[in-house]
Amino acid sequence: MKQPIIGQKVNDEAIDSLIDALEGIADADAVFYVGYPVAATVDAPITVPALLISEKFGLVCFDVVPSAKGGEIPELKQKQRAIVLALKAKLLQHPDLAADEDLAFKVNIVTYALGTDHDAKLILTRIVDANNLAEALANCAPFLPKYLPALNAAIERVANIRPKSKRSIAQTPASKGSILKQIENQIANLDSWQKAAAIETPDGPQRIRGLAGSGKTIVLALKAAYLHGERPEWKIGVTFHTRALKQQLKALIRRFYFDDYREDPDESTLLVMHR
């Protein structure tokens, strides 16, 4: 598994235990997010406690709890259902991930508990601790590899800024149109460093450096939108030296935030200011 991308943890000890358990189970190229993504619902946005994107196990979202008992199964299953429905609704906005009437693959759900009372019914509903995690993941449904680039782009939200043209007429693999379509799909994915910079919040200053066109503005907009949603009480200032960036940054932040929360950011606490 690649280096986990750590956002806001719902339960530090249980999350750390889950990461340790996955290290020996997940495939080397699997991507693991903590506290990400956010999916809007009618009642309130849901932050997925943890998410695994793995060619071996598929798309697996995790609910993470300190403990689980057999008598708590109805409540735990209800939380599983809420997470799955919210994430499905988010992904169904991307035609590249849809089949005729649903997603082209299954959204798997596992509840990970730091400890359980070893009730056999828990395992049947994929409510497990470290001892039974491998069994639960083995029963998850993977997706076809062709969906991986579009899935990564949807989760990273960079799919929102891709060119609107789908180049549907590009049929010949070697044609210029097909090659350009492949390049556009690749651009829509962040690399591991960009993902971490956008989602993780270190204890102290964070410097993001890169050449012109390397994605610094996108990362900054993603980070501002994510922090504003997870910490609405914070007063966040986004500042820059190039005046022409102001409208671009405001538009990107609004787009990324709206995708998660279905409302505009609060401009009284998220300030975009030219220096």
MARKOL-864491 format. One record per residue (C-alpha): residue in three letters; x, y, z. Coordinates in Angstrom, 2 decimals. Layout:
N
{seba ALA; {X; Y; Z}}
...
This chain:
275
{seba MET; {0.00; 0.00; 0.00}}
{seba LYS; {1.21; 3.50; -0.81}}
{seba GLN; {1.82; 6.02; 1.94}}
{seba PRO; {-1.60; 6.78; 3.51}}
{seba ILE; {-3.04; 10.24; 2.96}}
{seba ILE; {-4.20; 11.46; 6.35}}
{seba GLY; {-6.94; 14.05; 6.64}}
{seba GLN; {-9.17; 14.47; 9.68}}
{seba LYS; {-9.24; 11.32; 11.85}}
{seba VAL; {-12.50; 10.24; 13.49}}
{seba ASN; {-10.73; 7.95; 15.97}}
{seba ASP; {-6.95; 8.19; 16.15}}
{seba GLU; {-6.23; 4.84; 17.80}}
{seba ALA; {-8.61; 2.84; 15.61}}
{seba ILE; {-7.39; 4.56; 12.41}}
{seba ASP; {-3.76; 3.85; 13.29}}
{seba SER; {-4.65; 0.21; 13.96}}
{seba LEU; {-6.45; -0.01; 10.59}}
{seba ILE; {-3.43; 1.40; 8.76}}
{seba ASP; {-1.13; -1.12; 10.46}}
{seba ALA; {-3.48; -3.98; 9.58}}
{seba LEU; {-3.75; -2.91; 5.92}}
{seba GLU; {0.02; -2.74; 5.47}}
{seba GLY; {0.22; -6.52; 5.37}}
{seba ILE; {-2.95; -7.06; 3.32}}
{seba ALA; {-3.42; -4.39; 0.65}}
{seba ASP; {-1.65; -4.51; -2.71}}
{seba ALA; {1.40; -2.31; -3.22}}
{seba ASP; {-0.36; 0.23; -5.47}}
{seba ALA; {-3.46; 0.60; -3.29}}
{seba VAL; {-4.31; 4.17; -2.20}}
{seba PHE; {-5.68; 4.80; 1.29}}
{seba TYR; {-7.38; 8.01; 2.43}}
{seba VAL; {-8.32; 9.01; 5.98}}
{seba GLY; {-11.13; 11.52; 6.53}}
{seba TYR; {-11.77; 11.81; 2.81}}
{seba PRO; {-13.75; 12.29; 0.62}}
{seba VAL; {-16.80; 14.29; 1.68}}
{seba ALA; {-20.17; 13.41; 0.15}}
{seba ALA; {-23.21; 15.67; 0.31}}
{seba THR; {-26.57; 14.29; 1.46}}
{seba VAL; {-30.02; 15.81; 1.96}}
{seba ASP; {-29.52; 15.98; 5.73}}
{seba ALA; {-25.82; 16.78; 6.12}}
{seba PRO; {-22.51; 16.09; 4.38}}
{seba ILE; {-20.81; 12.81; 5.31}}
{seba THR; {-17.04; 12.58; 5.62}}
{seba VAL; {-15.96; 9.03; 4.78}}
{seba PRO; {-13.81; 7.95; 7.77}}
{seba ALA; {-11.43; 5.98; 5.53}}
{seba LEU; {-11.32; 4.84; 1.91}}
{seba LEU; {-9.25; 2.22; 0.10}}
{seba ILE; {-8.86; 2.17; -3.68}}
{seba SER; {-7.35; -1.18; -4.58}}
{seba GLU; {-7.25; -3.21; -7.79}}
{seba LYS; {-7.23; -6.31; -5.55}}
{seba PHE; {-10.18; -5.46; -3.28}}
{seba GLY; {-11.96; -2.72; -5.22}}
{seba LEU; {-13.39; 0.47; -3.74}}
{seba VAL; {-13.74; -0.06; 0.01}}
{seba CYS; {-15.05; 2.59; 2.37}}
{seba PHE; {-14.60; 2.15; 6.10}}
{seba ASP; {-16.58; 3.18; 9.09}}
{seba VAL; {-14.18; 3.30; 12.03}}
{seba VAL; {-15.32; 2.77; 15.63}}
{seba PRO; {-13.55; 2.17; 18.95}}
{seba SER; {-15.52; -1.02; 19.68}}
{seba ALA; {-18.35; -3.17; 18.30}}
{seba LYS; {-20.74; -5.63; 19.91}}
{seba GLY; {-23.29; -8.01; 18.44}}
{seba GLY; {-26.15; -6.04; 19.96}}
{seba GLU; {-25.04; -2.92; 18.08}}
{seba ILE; {-25.32; -4.47; 14.60}}
{seba PRO; {-28.50; -2.59; 13.53}}
{seba GLU; {-26.96; 0.79; 14.34}}
{seba LEU; {-23.64; -0.09; 12.75}}
{seba LYS; {-25.35; -1.36; 9.58}}
{seba GLN; {-27.33; 1.88; 9.36}}
{seba LYS; {-24.07; 3.86; 9.44}}
{seba GLN; {-22.66; 1.57; 6.73}}
{seba ARG; {-25.68; 2.22; 4.56}}
{seba ALA; {-25.45; 5.99; 4.99}}
{seba ILE; {-21.78; 6.04; 3.95}}
{seba VAL; {-22.35; 3.83; 0.90}}
{seba LEU; {-25.37; 5.78; -0.36}}
{seba ALA; {-23.58; 9.11; 0.03}}
{seba LEU; {-20.46; 7.92; -1.79}}
{seba LYS; {-22.48; 6.30; -4.58}}
{seba ALA; {-24.42; 9.51; -5.13}}
{seba LYS; {-21.13; 11.41; -5.41}}
{seba LEU; {-19.61; 8.97; -7.90}}
{seba LEU; {-22.75; 8.73; -10.04}}
{seba GLN; {-22.15; 12.34; -11.05}}
{seba HIS; {-19.31; 11.01; -13.23}}
{seba PRO; {-20.61; 9.28; -16.39}}
{seba ASP; {-17.30; 7.43; -16.87}}
{seba LEU; {-18.07; 5.43; -13.70}}
{seba ALA; {-21.68; 4.56; -14.47}}
{seba ALA; {-23.28; 1.58; -16.15}}
{seba ASP; {-26.85; 1.66; -17.52}}
{seba GLU; {-28.66; 2.55; -14.27}}
{seba ASP; {-26.03; 2.34; -11.53}}
{seba LEU; {-22.31; 2.47; -10.88}}
{seba ALA; {-20.27; 0.09; -12.99}}
{seba PHE; {-18.81; -1.48; -9.84}}
{seba LYS; {-19.74; -2.07; -6.22}}
{seba VAL; {-19.02; 0.29; -3.35}}
{seba ASN; {-17.82; -2.08; -0.62}}
{seba ILE; {-18.22; -1.18; 3.05}}
{seba VAL; {-16.36; -2.50; 6.09}}
{seba THR; {-16.72; -1.35; 9.69}}
{seba TYR; {-13.38; -1.53; 11.46}}
{seba ALA; {-13.38; -1.70; 15.24}}
{seba LEU; {-10.41; -1.52; 17.56}}
{seba GLY; {-12.03; -4.35; 19.51}}
{seba THR; {-15.15; -6.54; 19.27}}
{seba ASP; {-17.01; -9.01; 21.48}}
{seba HIS; {-16.31; -11.74; 18.84}}
{seba ASP; {-19.97; -12.23; 17.96}}
{seba ALA; {-20.02; -14.33; 14.75}}
{seba LYS; {-22.78; -12.13; 13.31}}
{seba LEU; {-20.39; -9.18; 13.23}}
{seba ILE; {-18.13; -10.84; 10.68}}
{seba LEU; {-21.12; -11.70; 8.48}}
{seba THR; {-21.96; -8.00; 8.25}}
{seba ARG; {-18.30; -7.00; 7.71}}
{seba ILE; {-17.87; -5.50; 11.16}}
{seba VAL; {-14.38; -6.64; 12.07}}
{seba ASP; {-11.20; -5.98; 14.01}}
{seba ALA; {-7.61; -6.58; 12.89}}
{seba ASN; {-8.00; -10.35; 13.21}}
{seba ASN; {-10.81; -10.57; 10.64}}
{seba LEU; {-9.98; -7.68; 8.32}}
{seba ALA; {-8.32; -9.86; 5.68}}
{seba GLU; {-11.40; -12.10; 5.46}}
{seba ALA; {-13.71; -9.11; 5.08}}
{seba LEU; {-11.58; -7.61; 2.31}}
{seba ALA; {-11.33; -10.94; 0.50}}
{seba ASN; {-15.12; -10.89; 0.18}}
{seba CYS; {-15.16; -7.41; -1.39}}
{seba ALA; {-15.89; -7.00; -5.09}}
{seba PRO; {-13.08; -5.43; -7.19}}
{seba PHE; {-13.59; -3.15; -10.19}}
{seba LEU; {-12.27; -3.52; -13.72}}
{seba PRO; {-8.85; -1.81; -14.12}}
{seba LYS; {-10.22; 0.46; -16.84}}
{seba TYR; {-12.23; 2.37; -14.21}}
{seba LEU; {-9.21; 3.22; -12.04}}
{seba PRO; {-8.15; 6.53; -13.69}}
{seba ALA; {-11.72; 7.90; -13.70}}
{seba LEU; {-12.29; 6.72; -10.12}}
{seba ASN; {-9.12; 8.39; -8.89}}
{seba ALA; {-10.05; 11.61; -10.68}}
{seba ALA; {-13.55; 11.57; -9.15}}
{seba ILE; {-12.26; 10.97; -5.63}}
{seba GLU; {-9.60; 13.64; -6.01}}
{seba ARG; {-12.21; 16.05; -7.41}}
{seba VAL; {-9.85; 17.16; -10.17}}
{seba ALA; {-12.33; 15.60; -12.61}}
{seba ASN; {-14.31; 18.82; -12.10}}
{seba ILE; {-11.76; 20.86; -14.01}}
{seba ARG; {-11.25; 18.59; -17.01}}
{seba PRO; {-12.24; 19.84; -20.45}}
{seba LYS; {-15.97; 19.41; -21.02}}
{seba SER; {-15.44; 17.76; -24.39}}
{seba LYS; {-15.39; 13.96; -24.09}}
{seba ARG; {-13.89; 13.53; -27.57}}
{seba SER; {-16.39; 10.75; -28.24}}
{seba ILE; {-15.44; 10.71; -31.93}}
{seba ALA; {-11.87; 9.62; -31.13}}
{seba GLN; {-12.10; 5.91; -31.96}}
{seba THR; {-8.70; 5.00; -33.42}}
{seba PRO; {-6.15; 4.40; -30.60}}
{seba ALA; {-3.28; 5.94; -32.59}}
{seba SER; {-5.18; 9.04; -33.72}}
{seba LYS; {-4.34; 12.51; -32.43}}
{seba GLY; {-7.77; 12.76; -30.81}}
{seba SER; {-7.30; 9.49; -28.90}}
{seba ILE; {-3.81; 10.48; -27.76}}
{seba LEU; {-5.10; 13.87; -26.56}}
{seba LYS; {-7.95; 12.15; -24.71}}
{seba GLN; {-5.43; 9.91; -22.90}}
{seba ILE; {-3.36; 12.94; -21.91}}
{seba GLU; {-6.44; 14.73; -20.56}}
{seba ASN; {-7.36; 11.69; -18.45}}
{seba GLN; {-3.85; 11.53; -17.02}}
{seba ILE; {-3.85; 15.24; -16.19}}
{seba ALA; {-7.05; 14.72; -14.21}}
{seba ASN; {-5.18; 12.65; -11.61}}
{seba LEU; {-3.01; 14.01; -8.83}}
{seba ASP; {0.24; 12.32; -7.93}}
{seba SER; {0.88; 11.09; -4.37}}
{seba TRP; {2.66; 14.27; -3.31}}
{seba GLN; {-0.14; 16.49; -4.59}}
{seba LYS; {-2.78; 14.38; -2.82}}
{seba ALA; {-0.94; 14.58; 0.48}}
{seba ALA; {-0.34; 18.32; 0.16}}
{seba ALA; {-4.04; 18.98; -0.54}}
{seba ILE; {-5.49; 16.84; 2.26}}
{seba GLU; {-2.96; 16.58; 5.06}}
{seba THR; {-2.50; 19.34; 7.65}}
{seba PRO; {0.92; 19.25; 9.34}}
{seba ASP; {1.66; 20.73; 12.76}}
{seba GLY; {3.42; 23.82; 11.48}}
{seba PRO; {4.19; 25.57; 8.19}}
{seba GLN; {3.85; 23.63; 4.95}}
{seba ARG; {5.71; 24.62; 1.77}}
{seba ILE; {4.47; 23.47; -1.63}}
{seba ARG; {6.95; 24.07; -4.43}}
{seba GLY; {6.86; 23.22; -8.11}}
{seba LEU; {7.47; 24.43; -11.64}}
{seba ALA; {4.94; 26.54; -13.50}}
{seba GLY; {2.00; 24.37; -14.50}}
{seba SER; {2.77; 21.65; -11.95}}
{seba GLY; {-0.57; 22.04; -10.14}}
{seba LYS; {0.24; 24.31; -7.18}}
{seba THR; {-2.90; 26.42; -7.66}}
{seba ILE; {-5.11; 23.32; -7.86}}
{seba VAL; {-3.56; 21.90; -4.69}}
{seba LEU; {-4.03; 25.21; -2.86}}
{seba ALA; {-7.69; 25.44; -3.92}}
{seba LEU; {-8.34; 21.83; -2.90}}
{seba LYS; {-6.67; 22.39; 0.46}}
{seba ALA; {-8.62; 25.57; 1.17}}
{seba ALA; {-11.94; 23.89; 0.29}}
{seba TYR; {-11.15; 20.79; 2.37}}
{seba LEU; {-10.03; 22.75; 5.45}}
{seba HIS; {-13.02; 25.08; 5.24}}
{seba GLY; {-15.40; 22.13; 5.22}}
{seba GLU; {-13.69; 20.17; 7.98}}
{seba ARG; {-12.98; 23.20; 10.18}}
{seba PRO; {-15.77; 25.72; 9.47}}
{seba GLU; {-14.96; 27.60; 12.68}}
{seba TRP; {-11.45; 28.45; 11.41}}
{seba LYS; {-10.80; 31.76; 9.68}}
{seba ILE; {-8.78; 30.87; 6.57}}
{seba GLY; {-6.97; 33.37; 4.37}}
{seba VAL; {-5.83; 32.46; 0.85}}
{seba THR; {-3.35; 35.04; -0.38}}
{seba PHE; {-1.11; 35.39; -3.45}}
{seba HIS; {1.00; 37.91; -5.37}}
{seba THR; {-0.47; 37.59; -8.88}}
{seba ARG; {-3.67; 39.62; -9.18}}
{seba ALA; {-4.92; 37.50; -12.10}}
{seba LEU; {-5.14; 34.48; -9.80}}
{seba LYS; {-7.93; 35.89; -7.65}}
{seba GLN; {-10.90; 34.94; -9.81}}
{seba GLN; {-9.35; 31.60; -10.74}}
{seba LEU; {-8.76; 30.68; -7.09}}
{seba LYS; {-12.23; 31.79; -6.03}}
{seba ALA; {-13.82; 29.77; -8.84}}
{seba LEU; {-11.78; 26.64; -8.08}}
{seba ILE; {-12.39; 26.79; -4.33}}
{seba ARG; {-16.10; 27.30; -4.86}}
{seba ARG; {-16.26; 24.41; -7.34}}
{seba PHE; {-14.40; 21.98; -5.06}}
{seba TYR; {-16.38; 23.03; -1.97}}
{seba PHE; {-19.74; 22.91; -3.75}}
{seba ASP; {-18.97; 19.41; -5.00}}
{seba ASP; {-18.80; 18.22; -1.38}}
{seba TYR; {-21.35; 20.36; 0.42}}
{seba ARG; {-23.79; 21.51; -2.28}}
{seba GLU; {-23.48; 25.09; -1.07}}
{seba ASP; {-21.08; 27.97; -1.52}}
{seba PRO; {-18.23; 28.52; 0.94}}
{seba ASP; {-18.70; 31.11; 3.67}}
{seba GLU; {-16.73; 34.12; 2.45}}
{seba SER; {-16.67; 35.61; 5.96}}
{seba THR; {-14.40; 32.78; 7.16}}
{seba LEU; {-12.74; 31.73; 3.90}}
{seba LEU; {-11.09; 34.84; 2.51}}
{seba VAL; {-9.37; 35.03; -0.89}}
{seba MET; {-7.14; 38.10; -0.73}}
{seba HIS; {-4.61; 39.56; -3.16}}
{seba ARG; {-1.51; 40.95; -1.43}}
